[in-house]
């Protein structure tokens, strides 16, 4: 007589959010704890997971929507993951351990992961609800923009940050005349110093974009649909399409309604657990030790830390990787990492500036270590600079060669004489020292 082996029932894992980080968490959980969970994923959009970062490449005509789908429907089916697409979760009941969707679907959970991402910021402007006004966050926004590009000729992008410039460039590639309105003096001021920002603006203006910097948007106006934007100084910019790209904020509405601890984001520990031990949060909605992130690298780490907790592995201190930024515009090379400038007299800056040649480099040094890099034109050594920043390596032995990159620095391994007062010297002086 044989005795049938009893197997423990699977636990129910519900993930709210079918974006890049939510899906990455599912991937990691399947890898670390195969067979442990029945997994249900709720997504607000009626699509399988796609690479949101590449929406600007689709807008520019460099990729198709099919190209950026990272997890087709078959991926979920093959792994036994239930995808509920186009039906966002609207309520969490932590006591009953259930979520309820907009369509009234109730899903019980043993463990819940919130991956609700961020919401685009919208200033309190008249005319926001006019047809032809949109943000640039998802496939629906992309559809609005591409449809407008087919039917109309003039666009205004409000916001000269990373996303705003990518949106402007994509619309220009689709044949629209595009104006960028930016509140600050230079574009991408969070990622670039003033010199690099001015070079970028100059090169994009040569490619056909118009810029209104130091400019405050007062009103979006129009009758049946958007017709233009009025600035605070009275100037009017005609537009058939207005794209808002002024930033995002963590989407914490569900968490707040459920009584979880929230601050700027949903507060989490090293295992991405919230104030409810059965609920975790990952991605742009999560706040760890006072920090929220919008770049992918630290958010991949969110997914790994969360999945480790779901698998029962001990929590390890979460350390965000060194952050860097690059711009996705064909023929424009921009890279930055770490500090953009010296913060006091103890810091040093080494700068190479060749405006006519389209090259700019600035390295920020602190206590014999590299803490920041801004590159324009020649960005090949960007990953190496990030490596040096992350490792906290003593760069004094290669200080006079550092500006000329990894190949040159490593080809001259013998310690170089310390260059007193090298901060701020010209490129020619540095070449003489290194020769």
C-alpha positions in Angstrom: 0.0 0.0 0.0 1.5 3.3 -1.1 1.1 6.5 0.9 0.6 9.6 -1.2 3.1 12.4 -0.2 1.4 15.5 1.1 2.6 18.7 -0.4 2.2 22.1 1.2 -0.4 24.3 -0.5 1.1 27.2 -2.5 0.9 30.7 -0.9 -0.9 33.4 -2.8 1.3 36.2 -4.0 -0.5 39.3 -5.5 1.5 42.0 -7.3 -0.1 45.3 -7.9 1.6 46.8 -10.9 2.7 45.2 -14.2 5.5 47.6 -14.9 9.2 46.8 -15.2 10.0 46.5 -11.5 6.9 44.6 -10.6 7.6 42.0 -13.3 11.2 41.9 -12.4 10.2 41.0 -8.8 8.0 38.2 -10.2 11.0 36.9 -12.2 13.2 36.9 -9.2 10.6 35.3 -7.0 10.1 32.5 -9.5 13.9 31.9 -9.6 14.5 32.0 -5.9 11.3 30.2 -4.7 10.1 28.0 -7.6 6.7 26.4 -6.8 6.1 28.4 -3.6 3.5 30.9 -4.8 0.4 31.1 -7.0 1.0 34.5 -8.5 -1.5 37.1 -9.7 -0.4 40.4 -11.3 -2.7 43.3 -11.7 -1.9 45.9 -14.3 -3.6 49.2 -15.0 -2.7 49.2 -18.7 -4.3 46.7 -21.1 -0.9 45.4 -22.2 1.7 42.9 -21.1 4.9 44.3 -19.6 7.0 46.6 -21.8 10.1 48.6 -21.4 8.8 52.1 -20.5 12.3 53.6 -20.9 12.1 52.9 -24.6 8.9 54.7 -25.3 11.0 57.7 -26.5 12.7 55.4 -29.0 9.2 54.3 -30.3 8.2 58.0 -30.5 11.3 58.8 -32.5 10.6 56.0 -34.9 13.6 54.0 -34.0 11.6 51.0 -32.5 8.1 49.6 -32.7 5.8 48.8 -29.8 6.4 45.1 -30.5 10.2 45.8 -30.0 9.8 47.0 -26.5 7.4 44.3 -25.1 9.7 42.4 -22.7 7.2 39.9 -21.4 4.5 38.8 -23.9 1.3 37.1 -22.8 2.9 33.7 -23.4 5.6 34.5 -20.8 2.9 34.7 -18.1 1.0 31.6 -19.3 4.1 29.5 -19.5 5.0 30.2 -15.8 1.5 29.9 -14.4 1.3 33.6 -13.6 -2.2 35.1 -13.8 -2.2 38.5 -15.5 -5.2 40.8 -14.9 -4.5 43.6 -17.5 -6.4 46.8 -17.8 -8.1 46.4 -14.4 -6.3 48.5 -11.7 -6.5 47.6 -8.0 -8.5 50.3 -6.2 -8.6 49.0 -2.6 -6.5 46.9 -0.2 -8.0 45.3 2.9 -5.0 44.4 5.1 -7.2 42.8 7.8 -9.0 40.5 5.3 -5.8 40.3 3.2 -7.6 41.0 -0.1 -7.3 43.5 -3.0 -10.3 44.7 -5.0 -10.0 45.9 -8.6 -11.9 48.5 -10.5 -14.0 45.8 -12.1 -14.9 44.4 -8.7 -12.5 41.4 -8.8 -11.5 40.4 -5.3 -8.1 38.6 -4.9 -7.0 37.2 -1.6 -3.3 37.2 -0.8 -0.8 35.8 1.7 1.9 38.2 0.5 1.3 41.4 -1.4 3.8 43.5 -3.5 2.9 47.1 -4.4 4.7 48.2 -7.6 2.4 51.2 -8.3 5.2 53.4 -9.8 4.8 57.2 -10.1 2.3 59.6 -11.4 3.2 62.5 -13.7 3.2 65.9 -12.1 0.7 68.4 -13.6 0.9 72.1 -12.6 -2.4 73.8 -11.7 -2.8 75.5 -15.1 -5.9 76.5 -16.9 -6.5 74.4 -20.0 -5.0 71.1 -18.7 -8.2 69.2 -19.8 -8.2 70.4 -23.4 -7.9 67.8 -26.1 -4.3 67.7 -27.3 -2.8 68.0 -23.8 -1.1 64.9 -22.4 1.8 63.6 -20.3 4.5 61.2 -21.6 4.2 58.1 -19.4 2.6 55.2 -21.1 1.4 53.7 -24.4 -1.8 55.7 -24.3 0.2 58.9 -24.1 2.4 57.7 -26.9 -0.8 57.1 -29.0 -2.0 60.7 -28.4 1.4 62.1 -29.4 1.8 60.0 -32.6 -1.8 60.7 -33.6 -1.2 64.4 -33.2 2.0 64.2 -35.2 0.1 62.7 -38.1 -2.7 65.4 -38.0 -0.9 68.5 -36.8 2.3 70.4 -37.1 3.1 72.3 -33.9 4.0 71.0 -30.4 5.1 72.4 -27.1 6.8 70.4 -24.5 6.7 71.8 -21.0 9.8 70.6 -19.2 13.4 70.6 -20.3 14.5 67.6 -18.3 15.6 64.2 -19.6 12.1 63.0 -20.5 11.0 66.3 -21.9 13.9 66.5 -24.3 13.4 62.9 -25.4 9.7 63.7 -26.1 10.6 66.9 -28.0 13.2 65.1 -30.1 10.8 62.3 -30.9 8.1 64.7 -32.0 10.6 66.6 -34.1 11.6 63.4 -35.8 7.9 62.9 -36.7 7.8 66.2 -38.5 6.5 68.6 -35.9 7.9 72.0 -35.1 8.6 71.7 -31.4 9.2 74.3 -28.7 10.5 73.4 -25.2 9.5 75.6 -22.2 11.7 75.2 -19.2 11.6 77.0 -15.9 15.3 77.0 -15.3 18.1 78.8 -17.2 19.6 75.5 -18.6 18.1 72.2 -19.6 18.6 69.0 -17.6 19.9 71.0 -14.7 19.5 68.0 -12.4 21.9 65.9 -14.5 24.2 68.4 -16.1 26.1 71.5 -14.9 25.5 74.8 -16.7 28.3 74.4 -19.3 27.1 71.0 -20.4 23.5 72.1 -20.4 24.2 75.1 -22.6 26.1 72.9 -25.1 23.2 70.5 -25.2 20.7 73.2 -25.8 22.8 74.8 -28.5 23.2 71.4 -30.4 19.5 70.6 -30.1 18.6 74.1 -31.3 20.8 73.4 -34.4 18.7 70.3 -35.0 15.5 72.4 -35.1 14.2 72.5 -31.5 13.2 75.9 -30.1 13.8 76.8 -26.5 12.1 79.1 -24.0 14.3 78.9 -20.8 13.8 80.9 -17.7 10.1 80.8 -18.6 7.0 80.2 -16.5 3.9 78.7 -18.2 0.8 80.7 -17.3 -1.9 79.1 -19.3 -2.8 76.5 -21.9 -5.4 78.0 -24.1 -7.8 76.9 -26.8 -11.5 76.6 -27.7 -12.4 73.0 -29.0 -8.8 71.8 -28.5 -5.5 73.2 -27.5 -4.3 76.1 -29.5 -1.2 77.3 -27.6 0.6 78.2 -24.4 0.8 81.6 -22.8 3.9 82.4 -20.7 4.0 84.6 -17.6 5.7 87.4 -19.6 2.7 87.5 -22.0 4.3 85.7 -24.9 2.2 83.1 -26.7 3.5 79.9 -28.4 1.1 78.3 -30.8 0.6 74.6 -30.3 -1.6 71.7 -31.6 -0.2 69.4 -29.0 1.1 70.2 -25.4 3.1 67.5 -23.6 3.7 67.9 -19.8 7.1 66.5 -18.7 7.9 68.3 -15.5 8.5 65.3 -13.3 6.7 62.6 -11.3 5.8 61.8 -7.8 5.4 58.3 -6.1 2.0 56.8 -6.4 1.2 56.1 -2.8 -2.6 56.5 -2.9 -3.4 52.8 -2.4 -0.9 52.5 0.4 -2.2 55.5 2.3 -5.8 54.3 2.0 -4.7 50.9 3.4 -3.1 52.6 6.4 0.5 51.8 5.5 3.3 54.2 6.6 4.0 56.7 3.8 6.2 59.7 3.5 7.2 60.9 0.1 6.9 57.2 -0.9 5.8 54.0 0.7 8.2 53.5 3.6 10.1 50.2 3.4 12.9 48.3 5.1 15.9 46.5 3.7 13.7 43.6 2.5 11.3 46.1 0.9 8.7 45.3 3.6 6.2 48.1 4.5 4.8 48.7 8.0 2.6 45.7 7.3 4.8 42.6 7.3 2.7 40.9 4.7 3.0 43.8 2.2 6.1 44.9 0.3 6.7 47.8 -2.0 9.2 48.2 -4.9 10.1 50.6 -7.6 9.3 54.3 -7.9 6.6 54.1 -5.2 8.9 52.9 -2.5 11.0 55.0 -0.1 14.0 53.4 1.5 15.9 55.3 4.2 14.4 58.6 3.0 15.3 58.0 -0.7 13.0 57.4 -3.7 14.5 56.5 -7.0 13.4 57.0 -10.6 16.3 55.3 -12.4 16.4 51.6 -13.2 19.6 50.5 -11.6 18.6 51.0 -7.9 15.1 49.7 -8.7 16.4 46.3 -10.0 18.0 46.0 -6.5 14.5 46.6 -5.0 13.2 43.6 -7.0 16.1 41.4 -5.8 15.7 42.4 -2.2 12.0 41.9 -2.2 12.2 38.5 -3.9 14.8 37.4 -1.4 12.3 38.2 1.4 9.6 36.4 -0.4 11.9 33.3 -0.7 12.6 33.5 3.1 16.2 34.5 2.6 17.7 36.7 5.3 17.6 40.5 4.6 20.9 42.1 3.8 21.5 45.9 3.9 20.1 47.5 0.8 22.8 49.6 -0.9 21.7 51.5 -4.0 24.2 51.4 -6.9 25.9 54.5 -8.2 23.5 56.4 -10.4 24.2 57.7 -13.8 22.2 59.4 -16.6 22.5 59.2 -20.3 20.3 60.9 -23.0 18.6 58.8 -25.7 18.9 61.2 -28.7 20.6 60.0 -31.8 24.0 61.7 -32.3 23.9 63.5 -28.9 26.1 61.9 -26.3 25.5 63.0 -22.7 26.5 61.3 -19.5 26.6 62.2 -15.8 27.2 60.4 -12.5 27.4 61.5 -8.9 28.1 65.1 -7.9 27.8 67.8 -10.6 30.0 70.3 -8.9 32.3 70.9 -5.9 30.4 71.7 -2.7 33.2 73.5 -0.9 36.8 74.6 -1.1 38.0 71.1 -0.1 36.6 69.6 -3.4 38.4 69.9 -6.7 37.1 70.2 -10.2 39.1 69.2 -13.3 37.6 70.5 -16.5 38.2 70.1 -20.2 36.0 72.5 -22.3 36.1 72.6 -26.1 32.8 74.2 -27.3 33.7 74.4 -30.9 34.7 70.7 -30.9 31.6 69.8 -29.0 33.5 68.2 -26.1 33.2 68.9 -22.4 34.3 66.9 -19.4 34.3 67.7 -15.7 35.5 65.5 -12.9 34.7 66.3 -9.3 37.3 65.1 -6.7 36.9 64.8 -2.9 39.6 63.6 -0.5 41.5 61.9 -3.3 38.5 60.1 -4.7 36.3 60.7 -7.8 32.8 61.6 -6.7 31.3 63.0 -9.9 31.6 63.2 -13.7 29.8 65.2 -16.3 30.6 64.3 -20.0 29.4 65.8 -23.2 30.4 64.7 -26.7 32.9 62.0 -25.6 31.2 59.7 -23.1 33.2 56.5 -23.7 34.8 56.5 -20.3 31.5 57.1 -18.5 31.2 53.5 -17.2 34.8 53.6 -15.9 34.1 56.8 -14.0 31.0 55.2 -12.5 33.2 52.2 -11.5 35.7 54.5 -9.8 32.9 56.4 -8.0 31.3 53.2 -6.8 34.6 51.6 -5.6 35.8 54.8 -3.8 39.2 54.1 -5.3 42.2 56.4 -4.4 42.8 58.2 -7.7 45.7 60.4 -6.6 48.3 58.1 -8.4 46.5 58.7 -11.7 45.0 62.1 -11.1 46.9 63.9 -13.9 45.9 61.2 -16.3 42.4 60.7 -15.2 40.8 63.2 -17.6 42.2 61.3 -20.6 40.3 58.1 -19.8 40.9 54.5 -18.9 43.1 53.4 -21.8 45.6 56.2 -21.3 45.6 56.0 -17.5 46.1 52.2 -17.5 48.8 52.4 -20.2 50.9 54.6 -17.8 50.7 52.5 -14.6 53.7 54.0 -12.9 52.6 56.5 -10.2 52.6 60.0 -11.6 53.8 63.0 -9.7 51.1 64.7 -7.7 49.9 67.8 -9.6 49.5 70.5 -7.0 46.7 72.9 -7.9 45.6 70.8 -11.0 42.0 71.7 -10.2 40.6 74.0 -12.9 43.6 73.8 -15.1 43.2 73.8 -18.9 43.3 70.7 -21.0 46.7 71.8 -22.4 48.3 72.1 -19.0 47.1 68.6 -18.1 48.5 67.2 -21.4 51.9 68.7 -20.6 51.8 67.2 -17.1 50.8 63.7 -18.3 53.3 63.6 -21.2 
